[in-house]
């Protein structure tokens, strides 16, 4: 009887081990398939010259510029010049552009991260000057918002799944549940750059999504990380998780909060990038 019982237990253990191994291999195979599908879907071109200029933020950096709650930046060196988010006030957005000697009419594409006013509020003032842009926005945006954009003459493109916006530039696709958001991925010759609006779906989840899409580490992550209301202990765990995910440089701003900025600065040391309105980040400083 004891021998039979032992044989039954051994059989269960072997079967359980085999099942666990099968599940692991299937998960690994599915992940590899997704990476291969992305390689076939996207051009995977990498960029050599790139600059990111923060033109709207609630954190100061360069004197003579206005700060306000919200976020916007301009990406140059890509196939087409991109405006990522528009802040909350069009007059401030345009005033900062003028101070930074940036011509709104030179912008080709606009990418909106999510529907909150501190990220889309400056759009209509911008469109009055440059209505000929193409705007990539989450498909979940209200239809009346899209129709209002179209009245200016701008073209809108709904984003659901990960999408190539231009050579070397991609959207993560819609992420999150309660608040839907997309982030921007830029592939450079030095590595992958990730720009977030507010990171409502979770900054760790967004970084993981980018890594799965391209099977690469993140060279630099910047934007709002939505940590201003989190407890210090929770932020510390997130900082550790991001460091362990292989992010080389970090530049939290907007809704990240002062505590998070302090903790990221301590953890990343010389690889911490101070970000505020007027800050220009180039590939040259990301070794």
ZAMARGU-4260 file (C-alpha; in steps of 0.2 Angstrom, whole numbers, plus 5000, padded with zeros to 4 digits):
<rodrens>
0) 5000/5000/5000 | 5014/5012/5005 | 5023/5008/4988 | 5007/5011/4978 | 5005/5028/4987
5) 5023/5033/4984 | 5021/5028/4966 | 5005/5039/4965 | 5014/5054/4973 | 5029/5052/4961
10) 5018/5052/4946 | 5009/5068/4952 | 5026/5076/4954 | 5032/5071/4937 | 5016/5077/4929
15) 5016/5093/4938 | 5034/5097/4933 | 5031/5092/4915 | 5015/5104/4915 | 5025/5118/4923
20) 5039/5116/4910 | 5026/5116/4896 | 5018/5132/4902 | 5035/5140/4903 | 5040/5135/4886
25) 5024/5141/4879 | 5025/5158/4887 | 5043/5159/4881 | 5038/5154/4863 | 5023/5166/4863
30) 5035/5181/4869 | 5048/5176/4855 | 5034/5175/4842 | 5028/5193/4847 | 5045/5200/4846
35) 5047/5191/4828 | 5030/5198/4823 | 5035/5216/4828 | 5051/5214/4818 | 5041/5210/4803
40) 5028/5223/4806 | 5040/5238/4810 | 5055/5245/4800 | 5066/5245/4816 | 5076/5259/4809
45) 5087/5267/4822 | 5091/5286/4823 | 5108/5294/4825 | 5104/5312/4828 | 5090/5316/4840
50) 5085/5330/4852 | 5070/5332/4864 | 5065/5349/4870 | 5053/5351/4884 | 5042/5366/4880
55) 5029/5364/4893 | 5031/5358/4911 | 5027/5362/4929 | 5046/5361/4934 | 5057/5375/4929
60) 5074/5373/4920 | 5078/5388/4909 | 5075/5406/4914 | 5063/5416/4904 | 5050/5402/4901
65) 5033/5400/4909 | 5029/5385/4920 | 5012/5377/4921 | 5004/5361/4926 | 5005/5349/4911
70) 5018/5342/4898 | 5024/5345/4881 | 5040/5341/4871 | 5046/5343/4853 | 5056/5329/4845
75) 5068/5333/4831 | 5080/5322/4821 | 5066/5310/4817 | 5059/5308/4799 | 5046/5321/4804
80) 5047/5334/4818 | 5035/5328/4832 | 5025/5338/4845 | 5021/5326/4860 | 5007/5333/4870
85) 5002/5351/4870 | 5001/5356/4889 | 4986/5364/4896 | 4987/5382/4890 | 4990/5386/4872
90) 4996/5404/4876 | 5010/5397/4887 | 5014/5383/4874 | 5016/5396/4860 | 5025/5409/4871
95) 5038/5396/4876 | 5040/5390/4858 | 5044/5408/4853 | 5056/5410/4867 | 5065/5394/4862
100) 5065/5400/4844 | 5054/5385/4838 | 5042/5388/4824 | 5025/5380/4826 | 5023/5378/4807
105) 5039/5367/4806 | 5030/5353/4816 | 5023/5339/4805 | 5015/5327/4818 | 5007/5328/4835
110) 5005/5314/4847 | 4993/5315/4861 | 4996/5303/4876 | 4979/5304/4884 | 4963/5315/4885
115) 4967/5325/4901 | 4967/5344/4898 | 4985/5347/4904 | 4990/5337/4889 | 4978/5342/4876
120) 4973/5360/4882 | 4985/5369/4871 | 4981/5360/4855 | 4968/5372/4847 | 4979/5387/4849
125) 4993/5377/4841 | 4981/5372/4826 | 4976/5390/4823 | 4994/5392/4818 | 4998/5375/4810
130) 4982/5366/4805 | 4991/5355/4792 | 4998/5342/4805 | 4993/5324/4807 | 4988/5320/4825
135) 4990/5302/4832 | 4978/5300/4847 | 4971/5285/4856 | 4956/5278/4847 | 4946/5280/4864
140) 4946/5299/4863 | 4929/5306/4862 | 4922/5308/4844 | 4918/5326/4847 | 4936/5330/4851
145) 4941/5322/4835 | 4928/5331/4825 | 4934/5348/4832 | 4952/5344/4827 | 4946/5340/4809
150) 4937/5357/4808 | 4954/5365/4808 | 4959/5354/4794 | 4971/5343/4804 | 4971/5324/4800
155) 4968/5312/4815 | 4974/5294/4816 | 4967/5282/4829 | 4979/5272/4838 | 4974/5255/4846
160) 4988/5243/4844 | 5007/5247/4844 | 5010/5257/4828 | 5024/5264/4818 | 5022/5283/4817
165) 5038/5286/4807 | 5055/5278/4804 | 5062/5274/4821 | 5046/5281/4830 | 5032/5270/4837
170) 5017/5271/4849 | 5015/5258/4862 | 4997/5257/4858 | 4983/5260/4870 | 4987/5255/4888
175) 4977/5255/4904 | 4959/5253/4908 | 4951/5268/4918 | 4962/5281/4909 | 4968/5275/4892
180) 4985/5282/4887 | 4999/5279/4874 | 5017/5282/4875 | 5031/5286/4862 | 5045/5274/4858
185) 5060/5280/4848 | 5074/5268/4843 | 5091/5276/4842 | 5108/5269/4838 | 5112/5270/4856
190) 5096/5262/4862 | 5077/5264/4865 | 5070/5281/4872 | 5053/5281/4880 | 5042/5296/4883
195) 5027/5296/4893 | 5013/5309/4896 | 5007/5304/4914 | 5010/5285/4914 | 4993/5282/4921
200) 4994/5264/4916 | 5010/5262/4927 | 5027/5267/4922 | 5034/5250/4926 | 5021/5242/4915
205) 5024/5254/4901 | 5043/5251/4901 | 5039/5232/4901 | 5028/5234/4886 | 5042/5243/4877
210) 5054/5230/4881 | 5042/5216/4875 | 5039/5225/4859 | 5057/5227/4854 | 5067/5215/4865
215) 5078/5230/4870 | 5083/5239/4886 | 5077/5257/4888 | 5092/5269/4886 | 5082/5284/4893
220) 5064/5286/4900 | 5057/5303/4903 | 5040/5312/4905 | 5027/5311/4919 | 5027/5296/4929
225) 5011/5299/4940 | 5020/5297/4957 | 5016/5313/4965 | 5003/5306/4976 | 5012/5289/4980
230) 5020/5285/4997 | 5039/5286/4998 | 5040/5267/5001 | 5030/5263/4986 | 5040/5275/4975
235) 5056/5267/4981 | 5050/5250/4975 | 5046/5257/4958 | 5063/5266/4957 | 5071/5249/4961
240) 5060/5240/4948 | 5064/5252/4935 | 5083/5251/4938 | 5082/5232/4938 | 5073/5233/4921
245) 5089/5240/4914 | 5084/5258/4911 | 5100/5267/4909 | 5095/5285/4911 | 5080/5293/4919
250) 5072/5310/4918 | 5055/5311/4928 | 5045/5327/4927 | 5028/5334/4927 | 5017/5323/4938
255) 5031/5313/4945 | 5033/5323/4961 | 5047/5330/4971 | 5050/5314/4981 | 5051/5303/4966
260) 5063/5315/4958 | 5074/5315/4973 | 5073/5296/4974 | 5077/5293/4956 | 5092/5306/4957
265) 5099/5296/4972 | 5097/5279/4963 | 5103/5284/4946 | 5116/5296/4951 | 5125/5303/4936
270) 5113/5294/4925 | 5099/5305/4932 | 5093/5319/4919 | 5086/5335/4927 | 5070/5339/4916
275) 5060/5355/4916 | 5053/5367/4904 | 5067/5372/4892 | 5078/5357/4894 | 5085/5350/4878
280) 5091/5332/4879 | 5102/5325/4865 | 5109/5308/4861 | 5127/5315/4864 | 5124/5316/4883
285) 5117/5299/4884 | 5132/5288/4883
</rodrens>
